[in-house]
Amino acid sequence: MTPFATLDAGACPLPLANVDTDQLVPARFLKRPRAEGYGGFLLHDLRFGADGKGRSTLPLDDPRYAGASILVARRNFGCGSSREGAVYALADFGISCVLAPSFGDIFAANCVMNGLLPARLSEADIEALLASPHLLAGGTIRVDLERQQVLCGNQAFDFSIDAFRKTKLVNGWDDIDITTSHAADIERFTTRDALLRPWAAPDEREPTESREASP
């Protein structure tokens, strides 16, 4: 994954609470290959009618927020089922960061696995962002992961994120990278354990073919 440091981008307000993963990407689209992209299905049933024609009044389709990489939403974003496709839809649409007071925990974990930052702000700060003239005009805001701060116009807001997830994003690490980052400790343990428990080491000798029983 690409390390996440700071993000300077447009932000799209989404003043909705309890947006679940089935709303983010309806289940019927999940059988499509990821290589085809899920971005066109983001919030599909809120944005399109049964005939496939756009009916959206969501800011997501407002020209002011075209190309926005930051989404500002209300509490409990990404609740519901654990489908990772919800994160694919956001990422493929171009979203790199979601700001909200709270997230579904599995959804937040899936975000980090895909390099997307789920940043928790207080409800008061989210409401201030949603009402910010700078944001509503389509202005650029900054998300600074190291400082855990959002800068919007002349306003600054602190956010929180689990320390382990922050480490993964800052370094661009997946779960395998996390393990290999402890390679020196693993090597020291292996060496010490071989001295303390030599009998536990695997037998590396080539297996011998069994002899045929004598008549």
C-alpha positions as a printed Julia matrix, in Angstrom:
215×3 Matrix{Float64}:
   0.0     0.0     0.0
   1.02    3.61   -0.46
   1.91    5.29    2.87
  -0.64    7.85    4.05
   0.89   11.1     5.34
  -1.17   14.16    4.45
  -4.04   14.54    2.02
  -4.93   17.86    0.44
  -8.15   17.4    -1.48
 -11.73   18.4    -1.97
 -14.24   17.11    0.56
 -17.8    16.04   -0.15
 -20.41   16.44    2.6
 -22.7    13.44    3.11
 -25.03   14.51    5.95
 -26.41   11.02    6.6
 -26.13    8.77    9.67
 -26.1     4.97    9.76
 -24.99    4.53    6.16
 -24.59    0.77    6.0
 -22.46   -1.36    3.74
 -25.46   -2.51    1.69
 -26.17    1.13    0.87
 -22.53    1.74    0.04
 -22.58   -1.14   -2.46
 -25.73   -3.22   -2.94
 -25.1    -6.96   -2.72
 -26.19   -7.68   -6.3
 -23.06   -5.97   -7.63
 -20.6    -7.99   -5.57
 -20.38  -10.87   -8.04
 -18.63   -8.61  -10.54
 -14.82   -8.9   -10.69
 -13.02   -6.23   -8.7
 -10.9    -5.5   -11.78
 -13.99   -3.99  -13.43
 -14.15   -1.36  -10.69
 -16.85   -0.79   -8.07
 -16.85    3.0    -8.12
 -19.97    3.26  -10.29
 -21.95    1.33   -7.68
 -21.19    3.6    -4.72
 -24.49    4.43   -2.98
 -26.14    3.16   -6.16
 -29.71    2.86   -4.92
 -29.66    6.36   -3.45
 -28.27    7.82   -6.66
 -30.11    5.9    -9.39
 -33.65    4.75  -10.06
 -34.76    1.28  -11.12
 -34.32    2.37  -14.73
 -30.67    3.19  -14.07
 -31.22    6.91  -14.57
 -29.75    9.37  -12.12
 -32.17   10.65   -9.52
 -29.65   11.81   -6.99
 -29.87   14.88   -4.85
 -26.79   13.71   -2.97
 -23.82   16.1    -2.82
 -21.8    13.21   -4.24
 -23.19   14.13   -7.66
 -22.91   17.89   -7.22
 -20.34   19.36   -9.66
 -18.81   21.35   -6.8
 -17.53   18.1    -5.29
 -16.38   16.38   -8.46
 -13.1    14.61   -7.8
 -13.38   14.93   -4.0
 -11.18   12.43   -2.16
 -12.6    13.07    1.32
 -16.08   12.18    2.5
 -17.63   13.85    5.56
 -20.47   11.82    7.07
 -22.44   11.41   10.27
 -22.25    8.68   12.93
 -22.08    4.91   12.44
 -20.75    5.05    8.9
 -20.16    1.62    7.37
 -22.37   -0.29    9.79
 -24.06   -3.52    8.76
 -22.44   -6.52    7.1
 -18.7    -7.03    6.81
 -18.53   -6.83    3.0
 -15.19   -5.46    1.84
 -16.85   -4.42   -1.41
 -18.15   -1.32    0.39
 -14.56   -0.12    0.76
 -13.79   -1.08   -2.84
 -16.66    1.14   -3.99
 -15.33    4.11   -2.02
 -11.73    3.57   -3.14
 -12.66    3.03   -6.78
 -14.78    6.19   -6.7
 -11.66    8.06   -5.57
 -12.31    8.39   -1.83
  -9.13    8.14    0.28
 -10.5     9.31    3.63
 -13.83    9.28    5.45
 -14.44   11.65    8.37
 -17.24   10.61   10.74
 -17.98   10.42   14.48
 -18.0     6.6    14.42
 -17.64    3.65   12.07
 -18.64    0.03   11.87
 -15.55   -1.68   13.3
 -15.13   -4.29   10.55
 -15.68   -1.59    7.94
 -12.95    0.56    9.55
 -10.56   -2.41    9.55
 -11.32   -3.05    5.87
 -10.65    0.62    5.12
  -7.17    0.4     6.58
  -6.49   -2.89    4.76
  -7.14   -0.96    1.54
  -5.2     2.2     2.43
  -8.28    4.31    3.19
  -8.29    6.43    6.36
 -11.36    6.23    8.67
 -10.88    9.29   10.93
 -13.15    9.79   13.94
 -14.13   13.35   14.86
 -16.58   14.48   17.51
 -20.17   14.96   16.37
 -19.85   18.69   17.01
 -16.77   18.92   14.79
 -18.44   16.92   12.03
 -21.44   19.25   12.13
 -19.07   22.22   11.95
 -17.42   20.72    8.88
 -20.75   19.96    7.25
 -21.72   23.61    7.74
 -18.35   25.07    6.76
 -18.67   27.62    3.92
 -15.18   26.62    2.77
 -16.12   22.96    2.45
 -19.56   23.65    0.98
 -17.98   25.8    -1.72
 -15.82   22.86   -2.79
 -12.63   24.16   -1.18
  -9.61   21.98   -0.48
  -9.06   20.72    3.06
  -6.05   18.98    4.59
  -6.02   15.73    6.52
  -2.77   15.23    8.45
  -2.53   11.69    9.78
   0.69   12.17   11.75
  -0.8    15.11   13.68
  -4.29   13.61   13.57
  -5.73   16.91   12.47
  -8.11   18.22    9.81
  -7.61   21.76    8.51
 -10.58   23.39    6.78
 -10.23   27.06    5.92
  -9.23   28.76    9.17
 -10.58   25.92   11.33
  -8.65   22.98   12.79
 -10.19   19.77   14.12
  -8.49   16.87   15.91
  -9.41   13.3    15.05
  -8.73    9.91   16.58
  -7.72    6.57   15.11
  -6.6     3.29   16.6
  -2.8     3.41   17.06
  -2.23    0.06   15.34
  -4.26    1.13   12.31
  -2.43    4.43   12.2
   0.91    2.58   12.11
  -0.26    0.51    9.15
  -1.44    3.55    7.2
   1.58    5.76    7.94
   3.94    3.01    6.78
   1.77    1.62    4.0
   1.87   -1.81    5.67
  -0.49   -4.72    5.25
  -0.69   -7.6     7.76
   2.29   -9.41    6.21
   4.38   -6.23    6.41
   3.46   -5.91   10.1
   4.83   -9.42   10.7
   8.04   -8.88    8.74
   8.65   -5.61   10.61
   9.38   -7.88   13.6
  11.85  -10.02   11.65
  14.77   -9.28   14.0
  12.71  -10.23   17.07
  11.51  -13.39   15.35
  15.09  -14.35   14.47
  16.28  -13.76   18.06
  13.43  -15.88   19.43
  14.13  -18.67   16.94
  17.84  -18.74   17.84
  17.17  -18.73   21.59
  14.44  -21.33   21.32
  16.72  -23.66   19.35
  19.19  -23.59   22.27
  16.54  -24.08   24.94
  14.55  -26.74   23.11
  16.78  -28.48   20.57
  14.45  -31.46   20.58
  11.65  -29.29   19.18
  13.48  -28.31   15.99
  12.11  -29.93   12.81
  14.14  -32.75   11.35
  15.59  -31.3     8.15
  17.11  -34.6     6.96
  15.79  -36.01    3.72
  13.27  -38.78    4.44
  14.6   -42.25    3.67
  12.61  -44.7     1.65
  11.24  -47.53    3.69
  12.9   -50.85    3.06
  10.88  -53.72    1.78
  10.18  -56.26    4.42
  12.32  -59.39    4.18
  10.43  -62.56    3.19
